[in-house]
Amino acid sequence: SRWVLRPLAQLERGVLAVAAGERRTHVPVKAGPTELRALGTSFNRMSDAVAEAAEQQRRLVADASHQMRNPMAALRFRVDTLADQVKPDGMRTYQGCVGEVERMELLLDGLLALASVENVATGLAELDESDTATVLLERYEAWHPAAERAGIRLDLSTLEHDIVAISESDLGQVLDVLL
């Protein structure tokens, strides 16, 4: 029975290790029935494929965020140079544009941070908290002019200061999609 159960226990430990985020986890394939050795070999290949896919994804995110940095810096420069030329009646729109550029910069910073994390799957990151009212007011200011032009009324009359377990950036993205 050990001849059969030992390879099963090793496979179980391997599956748990992959589920915990350990990359390229391998199980021994020299003992046990032929079917379990074949399963162990398949598991090892799968573990390598998962690790390679995660590495490719990390490289893609890093490359994309680095490629987006230069156009973002150019946009930031151009928006900043407009500051002295904006008339008072256009200042609200200009400030909204500056805010959106800052949010895009934060998103790029987040992508770079994500790409630099060595092992995302191990350990959960601490959840950020955000005040919903703060984020709602910020997104209201960003979207109100466009909503008004479209004939849509945005209402913040029931605004409450709830704390939610999500970063302000992520909550802002969700609100942007909804709005």
Solvent accessible surface area in square Angstrom, and as a share of the most:
residue,aa,sasa,rsa
1,S,111,0.72
2,R,181,0.66
3,W,154,0.54
4,V,57,0.33
5,L,105,0.52
6,R,135,0.49
7,P,11,0.07
8,L,77,0.38
9,A,37,0.29
10,Q,38,0.17
11,L,17,0.08
12,E,106,0.48
13,R,144,0.53
14,G,3,0.03
15,V,81,0.47
16,L,109,0.54
17,A,16,0.13
18,V,38,0.22
19,A,84,0.65
20,A,58,0.45
21,G,6,0.06
22,E,97,0.44
23,R,88,0.32
24,R,120,0.44
25,T,21,0.12
26,H,104,0.47
27,V,10,0.06
28,P,83,0.52
29,V,47,0.27
30,K,188,0.80
31,A,62,0.48
32,G,0,0.00
33,P,21,0.13
34,T,88,0.51
35,E,130,0.58
36,L,25,0.12
37,R,85,0.31
38,A,58,0.45
39,L,93,0.46
40,G,1,0.01
41,T,48,0.28
42,S,54,0.35
43,F,15,0.06
44,N,20,0.10
45,R,157,0.57
46,M,88,0.39
47,S,3,0.02
48,D,43,0.22
49,A,60,0.47
50,V,75,0.43
51,A,6,0.05
52,E,63,0.28
53,A,57,0.44
54,A,35,0.27
55,E,44,0.20
56,Q,96,0.43
57,Q,116,0.51
58,R,75,0.27
59,R,101,0.37
60,L,122,0.61
61,V,25,0.14
62,A,15,0.12
63,D,85,0.44
64,A,41,0.32
65,S,0,0.00
66,H,106,0.47
67,Q,134,0.60
68,M,94,0.42
69,R,81,0.30
70,N,116,0.60
71,P,83,0.52
72,M,12,0.05
73,A,59,0.46
74,A,47,0.37
75,L,74,0.37
76,R,55,0.20
77,F,139,0.58
78,R,168,0.61
79,V,8,0.04
80,D,68,0.35
81,T,67,0.39
82,L,87,0.43
83,A,40,0.31
84,D,140,0.73
85,Q,134,0.60
86,V,37,0.21
87,K,147,0.62
88,P,124,0.78
89,D,131,0.68
90,G,26,0.25
91,M,69,0.31
92,R,126,0.46
93,T,97,0.56
94,Y,23,0.09
95,Q,99,0.44
96,G,29,0.28
97,C,58,0.34
98,V,22,0.13
99,G,27,0.25
100,E,58,0.26
101,V,4,0.02
102,E,77,0.35
103,R,33,0.12
104,M,81,0.36
105,E,39,0.17
106,L,109,0.54
107,L,65,0.33
108,L,4,0.02
109,D,61,0.32
110,G,40,0.38
111,L,63,0.31
112,L,39,0.20
113,A,56,0.43
114,L,82,0.41
115,A,4,0.03
116,S,85,0.55
117,V,65,0.37
118,E,134,0.60
119,N,47,0.24
120,V,83,0.47
121,A,71,0.55
122,T,53,0.31
123,G,64,0.62
124,L,180,0.89
125,A,90,0.70
126,E,166,0.74
127,L,135,0.67
128,D,84,0.43
129,E,121,0.54
130,S,4,0.02
131,D,31,0.16
132,T,20,0.12
133,A,0,0.00
134,T,66,0.38
135,V,4,0.02
136,L,55,0.27
137,L,81,0.40
138,E,88,0.40
139,R,6,0.02
140,Y,46,0.18
141,E,94,0.42
142,A,33,0.25
143,W,86,0.30
144,H,34,0.15
145,P,33,0.21
146,A,39,0.30
147,A,12,0.09
148,E,110,0.49
149,R,190,0.69
150,A,71,0.55
151,G,71,0.68
152,I,104,0.53
153,R,192,0.70
154,L,37,0.19
155,D,79,0.41
156,L,49,0.24
157,S,90,0.58
158,T,121,0.70
159,L,55,0.28
160,E,113,0.51
161,H,135,0.60
162,D,74,0.38
163,I,108,0.55
164,V,50,0.29
165,A,62,0.48
166,I,52,0.26
167,S,23,0.15
168,E,86,0.39
169,S,44,0.28
170,D,68,0.35
171,L,25,0.12
172,G,2,0.02
173,Q,64,0.29
174,V,73,0.42
175,L,22,0.11
176,D,31,0.16
177,V,128,0.73
178,L,134,0.66
179,L,88,0.44
